[in-house]
């Protein structure tokens, strides 16, 4: 059984799917049909590209509904989805679809359209997982390497592992659980990573781990 923790990073290739929406009905139809990678991209793009902002801006769906269609109430509902509560992208997709379907003005929203050039363009991203060359054999090495790896590595092991790869928890918590650090694993798994910057998340996890490293 592998007891060491191998740190990985990732690169994303953004893809335009060739599908767009000019009103809420078309947005709903798109949400039902686009691949899961598109749902992930549009709910995590701001977090990846604006990792220095806290809290992060809303997801692309909420942003477009408010700024291009002027539907503030619906936008608030879409923005209020708590991503940390979801363990699968399909569960997240169903949540957004449900909000759009239940919005009480859904039957009249086809006439509320974006201006030309402001349509919602569905996009996706292909992720390439890359080894960093860092491997931790114990908790002390883990804490030391945690300070060295890029934020792309932090992002991969926390966000992509838990939701996109559907591993149940982040990679850090899963590994710590496997080596007997159950209390520390629980502490990290209870974090809401969406409420802090990636650097803030790194510092938070490092601080937690440091308390368990034997002197």
Helices and strands as residue ranges (DSSP letters): E 5-21, H 24-33, H 36-49, H 60-67, H 72-79, G 83-85, H 89-102, G 106-111, E 120-136, H 139-146, H 151-155, I 156-164, H 171-178, H 182-189, G 193-195, H 198-210
